[in-house]
């Protein structure tokens, strides 16, 4: 993984020192909250419903075991003993005291971490496929290019005060695990007809109040032109993006207003100017320098043997649901679910973080990934070590065998924490998980992506859930609107609203009805999305509102 150079380290330390002074002035009353707000947001600090929340950047979702242990230490010392992994592959602390935040930032800097550009109207944490470097069919490790984008975008003077926050995701596979079409800019590494690697680029995706799927703006951009082309997109957006209306400020609104053809024309024009006048072209030497930080680990030469079976039902289930194929013979990708039944999706205790760090050292070259689905991944595990890994995870409540199943829900913090939320998303998600806790039933249902948001800002990605659940407020009562047919993969789609919203308990029964209807309608080997795309929303809507 990438290691900070002297410039990076000095920059982060200087920012910590600067913010320590700003916090001191706020605590003394020399700064009002209104004066302090833009300063804290530049350092990833939010004021939520009950307390401050600090968002820690995890670029492209890659952590070392040393960094994970530091996150655990911070959770114990300055928070309530846990952290929350997010859909931006970041980690949030929901209970830090303001006076302790500078010390937290100092502790993060000790392990090359920070909270810079995790909030505000800037280019946020660049995300990537959590299988990067291990996935079969990968053209190239997307983290190389995510790191190049991170370095370009950090403190970029022209893009520090954009019309609105801006999110970029990168994948190296045709199979999209990074949800690139739901981002302001999505980048897919591809090959042209000559076999040369380059980039297919999408613009204008996003969720929130007006969900849209990204549109292709460049079928192929050469490797050396990536930054000039991204800079061109950003300049067109910065020039024309709405600053007079918060709800129409994202690039998706601009792409929709101009049309993708006109947007492309303006970007190509800006790209011609940028590539001629500025030194943004990426040299092969620089790419090689960055690539060296993402060199493959020292794999052993192993036969591609089966993972083996201990005869333990729990292990067999975990292998079925949580383990994926690896590009290297004899290795596997092991996913760690943070969705244990009864627990808050995405949360990990300090003890669990320490345990994952230890297991990563033992079985996966000391490296951990965070997925945008709020789970963790050990990307390079020898198949013969999978049973020992499973036992280690089991000891810490981390062996839930449900990756991609109905209980593996994406869930935002909702009204339990967030002052923007209309409803509590965590309780309804826990009730759904409890309803479908039977593993055999989960396996029979198959792939099912439920995503829950507590408000229209869509931090729970409900728009692109196979079943999306949105919390709404009706005269002080929490209701939940349901959508069907959303998808965040390479066939990305925004779900369709089925009808009037449900109460919390009704929403759980509604999910049950949807599942039962799917199981009655599906053909052999059909996933839920396959069935929905074949029959549409009508049969589900008829069943949901049959008694109305």
C-alpha positions in Angstrom: 0.0 0.0 0.0 1.1 3.6 -0.5 3.4 5.1 2.1 3.5 8.9 2.8 6.6 10.7 1.7 8.1 13.6 3.8 5.8 16.1 2.1 2.7 14.1 2.9 3.7 13.7 6.5 4.6 17.4 7.0 1.4 18.5 5.4 -0.8 16.3 7.7 1.1 17.4 10.9 0.8 21.0 9.9 -2.9 20.6 9.4 -3.2 19.0 12.9 -1.3 21.8 14.5 -3.5 24.4 12.7 -6.7 22.7 13.8 -5.5 22.4 17.4 -5.3 26.2 17.5 -8.8 26.5 15.9 -10.3 24.1 18.5 -8.7 26.0 21.3 -10.2 29.3 20.0 -13.6 27.6 19.7 -13.5 26.3 23.2 -12.4 29.7 24.6 -15.3 31.4 22.8 -13.0 33.3 20.5 -14.8 31.6 17.6 -18.5 31.2 17.3 -20.0 27.9 16.0 -20.8 29.6 12.7 -17.2 30.7 12.4 -15.9 27.3 13.5 -18.1 25.2 11.2 -16.2 25.6 7.9 -12.9 25.0 9.8 -14.1 21.7 11.4 -15.7 20.5 8.2 -12.3 20.9 6.4 -11.1 18.4 9.1 -13.9 15.9 8.8 -15.7 16.9 11.9 -19.5 17.1 11.9 -21.9 18.2 14.6 -24.6 15.6 14.7 -27.7 15.0 16.7 -26.1 14.2 20.0 -22.4 14.8 19.6 -19.6 15.5 17.2 -18.8 12.9 14.6 -15.3 12.5 13.1 -14.8 10.9 9.7 -11.5 9.2 9.0 -10.3 8.8 5.5 -9.3 5.4 4.3 -8.2 6.0 0.7 -9.5 3.3 -1.7 -10.5 1.3 1.4 -7.0 -0.1 2.1 -5.7 -0.4 5.7 -2.6 -1.9 7.2 -2.9 -3.9 10.4 -1.0 -1.2 12.2 -3.5 1.4 11.1 -6.4 -0.8 12.2 -4.9 -1.2 15.6 -4.6 2.6 15.9 -8.3 3.0 15.0 -9.1 0.5 17.7 -7.0 2.4 20.2 -8.7 5.7 19.3 -12.1 4.0 19.7 -11.2 2.9 23.2 -9.4 6.0 24.4 -11.5 8.8 22.9 -14.8 7.3 21.8 -17.3 4.6 23.1 -15.2 1.6 22.1 -16.3 1.2 18.5 -16.2 2.7 15.0 -18.6 2.7 12.1 -17.4 1.7 8.6 -19.2 3.7 5.8 -20.2 3.4 2.2 -17.2 5.7 1.3 -14.8 3.1 2.7 -14.1 5.4 5.6 -14.5 5.0 9.4 -16.6 7.3 11.6 -16.4 7.9 15.3 -19.7 9.1 16.6 -18.9 10.3 20.2 -15.6 12.2 20.3 -15.3 15.3 22.6 -14.2 18.4 20.8 -11.3 19.0 23.1 -9.9 15.5 22.2 -10.2 15.8 18.4 -6.7 17.3 17.9 -5.2 14.4 19.9 -7.1 12.0 17.7 -5.8 13.6 14.6 -2.3 13.5 16.0 -2.7 9.7 16.7 -4.0 9.2 13.1 -1.0 11.1 11.7 1.3 8.6 13.6 0.1 5.9 11.2 -0.3 8.0 8.1 -4.0 8.7 8.4 -6.1 11.8 8.5 -9.6 13.3 8.1 -8.8 15.8 5.3 -11.4 16.1 2.6 -13.8 13.7 4.2 -16.4 16.5 4.2 -17.0 19.8 2.6 -17.6 20.8 -1.1 -14.4 19.2 -2.4 -13.3 15.9 -3.9 -13.9 13.4 -1.2 -12.2 10.1 -0.4 -11.5 8.2 -3.7 -13.0 4.7 -3.5 -12.1 1.5 -5.4 -13.0 -2.2 -5.7 -12.2 -3.9 -2.4 -11.0 -6.9 -4.4 -8.3 -4.7 -6.1 -5.1 -6.6 -6.9 -6.8 -10.0 -6.1 -9.8 -10.1 -8.5 -9.9 -12.4 -11.5 -10.3 -10.6 -14.8 -8.8 -7.4 -13.5 -7.1 -5.3 -16.2 -5.0 -3.4 -13.6 -5.1 -2.7 -9.8 -7.4 0.3 -9.6 -5.7 1.5 -6.4 -2.7 2.7 -8.4 -5.0 5.2 -10.2 -7.1 6.0 -7.2 -3.8 7.0 -5.4 -2.8 9.2 -8.4 -6.2 10.8 -8.3 -5.9 11.3 -4.5 -2.6 13.1 -4.8 -3.9 15.3 -7.6 -7.1 16.2 -5.8 -5.7 16.8 -2.3 -5.8 20.5 -1.6 -6.3 21.2 -5.3 -6.6 25.1 -5.2 -9.2 25.2 -8.0 -11.5 22.5 -6.6 -11.5 23.2 -2.8 -14.8 25.0 -2.9 -16.9 23.2 -5.5 -20.6 23.8 -6.0 -21.2 20.6 -3.9 -19.3 17.6 -2.6 -17.7 15.4 -5.3 -17.1 11.6 -5.3 -14.9 9.5 -7.6 -14.7 5.7 -7.8 -12.4 3.5 -9.7 -12.6 -0.2 -10.8 -10.3 -2.4 -12.8 -12.9 -5.1 -13.8 -15.9 -5.4 -16.0 -17.6 -6.6 -12.9 -18.3 -3.5 -10.9 -17.9 -3.8 -7.1 -17.2 -0.1 -6.7 -20.6 1.3 -7.8 -18.9 3.6 -10.3 -22.1 4.5 -12.0 -23.6 5.9 -8.8 -20.7 8.4 -8.5 -20.1 12.0 -9.8 -17.2 10.4 -11.8 -16.8 6.7 -12.3 -13.6 5.3 -13.9 -13.2 1.8 -15.3 -9.8 0.5 -16.5 -10.2 -1.0 -19.9 -8.2 -2.1 -22.9 -8.5 -0.7 -26.4 -8.4 -2.7 -29.7 -4.6 -2.8 -29.5 -4.6 -4.1 -26.0 -3.4 -0.8 -24.4 -4.8 0.0 -21.0 -6.8 3.2 -20.6 -10.0 4.5 -19.0 -13.7 4.4 -19.7 -15.1 7.4 -17.8 -18.6 8.1 -16.7 -20.0 11.4 -15.3 -23.2 12.5 -13.6 -24.1 9.6 -11.3 -25.3 10.1 -7.8 -28.1 9.5 -5.4 -29.8 11.9 -2.9 -32.9 13.9 -3.8 -32.5 13.3 -7.6 -30.9 9.9 -8.2 -29.2 9.4 -11.6 -27.0 6.8 -13.2 -23.7 8.0 -14.6 -23.4 8.4 -18.4 -20.3 7.6 -20.5 -18.4 10.7 -21.3 -15.3 9.0 -22.6 -15.1 5.6 -24.2 -11.4 5.5 -23.9 -8.9 8.0 -22.3 -5.2 7.1 -22.6 -3.3 6.5 -19.4 -1.2 9.6 -19.5 -4.3 11.7 -20.1 -6.4 10.7 -17.1 -5.7 13.7 -14.9 -6.0 16.3 -17.7 -9.4 14.7 -18.6 -10.6 14.7 -15.0 -9.4 18.2 -14.6 -11.4 19.2 -17.7 -14.6 17.6 -16.2 -14.0 19.4 -13.0 -13.5 22.8 -14.7 -16.8 22.5 -16.7 -18.6 21.5 -13.5 -17.0 24.3 -11.4 -17.8 26.8 -14.1 -21.5 25.9 -14.7 -22.5 23.9 -11.6 -25.4 25.5 -9.7 -24.3 27.5 -6.6 -27.7 29.2 -6.1 -29.6 26.0 -5.2 -28.2 23.4 -2.8 -30.5 20.7 -4.2 -29.4 21.3 -7.8 -25.7 21.7 -7.2 -24.3 18.2 -8.0 -22.7 17.4 -11.4 -25.6 15.0 -12.2 -27.9 18.1 -12.5 -25.5 19.8 -14.9 -25.1 16.7 -17.1 -28.9 16.3 -17.2 -29.4 20.0 -18.0 -26.8 20.2 -20.7 -27.2 16.6 -22.0 -24.3 14.2 -22.2 -23.4 15.2 -25.8 -23.0 18.9 -24.9 -21.3 18.1 -21.6 -18.8 15.9 -23.6 -18.2 18.7 -26.1 -17.4 21.2 -23.4 -15.2 18.7 -21.6 -13.3 17.9 -24.7 -12.8 21.6 -25.4 -11.5 22.1 -21.8 -9.4 18.9 -22.1 -7.6 20.3 -25.3 -6.7 23.4 -23.4 -5.7 21.6 -20.2 -3.5 19.0 -21.9 -1.7 21.7 -23.9 -1.1 24.2 -21.2 -0.5 22.3 -18.0 1.9 19.6 -16.8 -0.8 17.1 -15.7 0.2 14.3 -18.1 1.2 11.3 -16.1 4.6 9.9 -17.1 5.3 6.2 -17.2 8.0 6.7 -14.6 5.5 8.2 -12.1 3.0 5.5 -12.8 5.7 2.9 -12.1 6.7 4.7 -8.9 3.1 4.6 -7.6 2.6 1.0 -8.8 5.6 -0.1 -6.8 3.6 0.6 -3.6 0.9 -1.8 -4.8 3.2 -4.7 -5.8 1.7 -8.1 -5.2 2.5 -9.7 -1.9 5.1 -12.5 -1.8 2.7 -15.3 -2.7 3.7 -18.9 -2.2 3.7 -21.2 -5.2 0.6 -23.4 -4.4 -1.6 -25.8 -6.2 -5.2 -24.6 -6.7 -6.6 -27.0 -4.1 -10.0 -26.9 -2.6 -10.4 -25.0 0.7 -11.2 -28.3 2.4 -14.0 -29.2 4.8 -13.8 -29.7 8.5 -17.2 -31.2 8.6 -18.4 -28.1 10.6 -21.7 -26.7 9.2 -20.7 -23.2 10.2 -17.5 -23.3 8.3 -19.2 -24.8 5.2 -21.7 -22.0 5.3 -19.0 -19.3 5.7 -17.1 -20.8 2.7 -20.3 -20.7 0.6 -21.2 -17.1 1.4 -18.1 -15.2 2.3 -15.2 -16.6 0.3 -14.5 -15.6 -3.3 -12.0 -16.8 -6.0 -8.6 -15.3 -6.2 -6.4 -14.6 -9.3 -3.5 -16.6 -7.8 -3.6 -20.3 -7.5 -4.0 -21.6 -3.9 -5.4 -18.3 -2.5 -8.8 -17.0 -1.8 -10.5 -13.7 -0.9 -12.1 -13.8 2.5 -14.9 -11.4 3.3 -15.7 -10.4 6.9 -19.3 -9.5 7.5 -20.0 -6.6 9.9 -23.7 -7.6 9.7 -24.1 -10.0 12.6 -27.7 -10.5 13.5 -28.7 -8.1 16.2 -25.8 -5.8 15.7 -25.6 -2.4 14.0 -24.6 -2.9 10.3 -21.1 -1.5 9.7 -20.1 -1.2 13.3 -16.9 -2.9 14.7 -15.8 -2.8 18.3 -12.2 -1.9 19.3 -11.7 -5.6 20.2 -13.0 -6.7 16.9 -10.7 -4.2 15.1 -7.7 -5.6 17.0 -8.7 -9.1 16.2 -9.0 -8.4 12.4 -5.5 -6.7 12.6 -4.1 -9.8 14.2 -5.8 -12.2 11.7 -4.6 -10.0 8.8 -1.0 -10.3 10.0 -1.4 -14.0 10.4 -3.2 -14.9 7.2 -3.3 -11.9 4.7 0.1 -10.1 4.6 -1.1 -7.5 7.2 -3.6 -5.9 4.8 -7.3 -5.2 5.3 -9.9 -3.7 2.9 -13.1 -1.9 3.6 -15.9 -2.4 1.1 -18.5 0.2 0.2 -21.0 -2.3 1.5 -19.7 -1.7 5.0 -17.8 -5.0 5.4 -14.1 -5.9 5.6 -12.0 -8.1 3.3 -8.8 -10.0 3.7 -7.8 -10.2 0.0 -4.9 -12.7 0.0 -5.6 -15.8 2.2 -4.1 -19.2 1.5 -6.9 -21.7 1.0 -5.4 -24.0 3.6 -5.7 -21.2 6.2 -9.4 -20.5 5.7 -10.5 -22.8 8.4 -8.1 -21.3 11.0 -9.2 -17.8 9.8 -12.9 -18.7 10.2 -12.2 -20.0 13.8 -10.4 -16.8 14.7 -13.3 -14.7 13.3 -15.9 -16.8 15.1 -14.2 -16.1 18.5 -14.9 -12.4 17.9 -18.4 -12.5 16.5 -17.1 -11.8 12.9 -18.0 -15.1 11.1 -21.6 -14.3 10.0 -22.0 -16.2 6.8 -24.2 -13.7 4.9 -22.2 -11.7 2.3 -24.7 -10.8 -0.5 -27.6 -12.3 1.4 -30.7 -10.5 2.6 -29.2 -9.8 6.1 -26.1 -8.2 4.6 -27.8 -4.7 4.5 -26.3 -1.3 3.8 -27.6 1.0 6.5 -26.9 4.6 7.3 -26.8 5.8 11.0 -30.2 7.4 10.6 -32.0 9.4 13.3 -30.1 7.5 16.1 -27.2 9.8 15.2 -27.8 12.2 12.3 -29.6 15.5 12.6 -30.6 15.4 8.9 -32.5 12.1 9.2 -36.2 11.7 9.2 -36.3 8.2 10.6 -34.3 5.6 12.4 -32.8 3.2 9.9 -30.9 0.9 12.3 -34.0 -0.5 14.1 -35.9 -1.5 11.0 -32.7 -3.1 9.5 -32.3 -5.1 12.7 -35.9 -6.3 12.6 -35.5 -7.4 8.9 -32.2 -9.2 9.8 -33.9 -11.0 12.7 -36.9 -12.0 10.5 -34.6 -13.6 8.0 -31.9 -15.0 10.4 -32.4 -18.6 9.3 -29.4 -19.4 7.1 -31.0 -22.0 4.9 -33.7 -19.5 4.1 -31.2 -16.8 3.3 -29.4 -19.2 0.9 -32.7 -20.1 -0.8 -33.5 -16.5 -1.3 -30.1 -16.0 -2.8 -28.5 -12.6 -3.7 -30.6 -9.9 -2.2 -29.3 -6.3 -1.6 -31.4 -4.4 0.9 -30.3 -0.8 1.5 -31.8 1.5 4.1 -31.5 5.3 4.4 -32.9 7.5 7.1 -33.5 10.4 4.8 -33.5 11.5 1.2 -29.7 12.2 1.3 -29.4 8.4 0.6 -26.3 7.7 2.7 -27.7 4.1 2.8 -27.8 3.9 -1.0 -31.5 2.9 -0.9 -32.0 4.1 -4.5 -29.7 1.3 -5.8 -30.9 -1.5 -3.5 -32.7 -4.5 -4.9 -35.0 -3.5 -2.1 -34.5 0.1 -1.1 -36.0 1.5 2.1 -36.2 5.2 2.7 -37.2 6.7 6.1 -39.7 9.6 5.8 -41.5 11.7 8.4 -45.3 12.1 8.3 -46.5 14.5 11.0 -43.9 13.3 13.5 -44.3 9.6 12.8 -41.6 7.5 11.0 -42.7 5.8 7.8 -40.6 3.8 5.3 -41.0 4.1 1.5 -39.9 1.0 -0.5 -38.4 0.8 -3.9 -37.6 -2.2 -6.1 -35.2 -3.1 -8.8 -32.3 -0.8 -8.0 -28.7 -2.0 -8.7 -25.2 -0.6 -8.1 -23.2 -2.9 -10.3 -22.3 -2.7 -14.0 -26.1 -2.8 -14.9 -26.8 0.1 -12.4 -30.4 1.2 -12.1 -32.5 3.4 -9.8 -35.3 1.5 -8.1 -39.0 2.1 -8.6 -41.2 3.3 -5.8 -43.9 0.7 -5.2 -46.5 2.9 -3.5 -47.4 4.5 -0.2 -45.0 4.2 2.7 -45.2 1.7 5.6 -44.8 2.0 9.4 -41.7 0.3 10.8 -43.4 -3.0 11.6 -45.3 -2.9 8.3 -42.1 -2.4 6.4 -40.7 -5.7 7.8 -43.9 -7.4 6.7 -43.6 -5.7 3.4 -40.1 -7.2 2.8 -41.5 -10.6 3.8 -44.3 -10.2 1.2 -41.8 -9.1 -1.5 -39.6 -12.1 -0.8 -42.5 -14.5 -0.8 -43.8 -13.1 -4.1 -40.4 -13.4 -5.7 -40.1 -17.0 -4.6 -43.4 -17.8 -6.1 -42.6 -16.0 -9.4 -39.0 -16.9 -10.0 -37.8 -19.4 -12.5 -35.0 -21.8 -11.9 -31.7 -20.1 -10.9 -33.2 -16.7 -11.2 -32.0 -14.1 -8.8 -34.4 -11.5 -7.4 -33.2 -8.9 -9.9 -33.7 -11.3 -12.8 -37.3 -12.0 -11.7 -38.1 -8.3 -11.1 -36.7 -7.3 -14.5 -38.8 -10.0 -16.1 -42.1 -9.3 -14.4 -41.8 -5.7 -13.2 -43.2 -4.0 -10.1 -46.9 -4.7 -10.7 -47.1 -8.2 -9.1 -45.2 -7.1 -6.0 -47.3 -3.9 -5.7 -50.6 -6.0 -6.1 -49.5 -8.2 -3.2 -48.3 -5.4 -1.0 -51.5 -3.4 -1.2 -54.0 -6.2 -1.7 -56.0 -5.3 1.3 -56.2 -1.5 0.6 
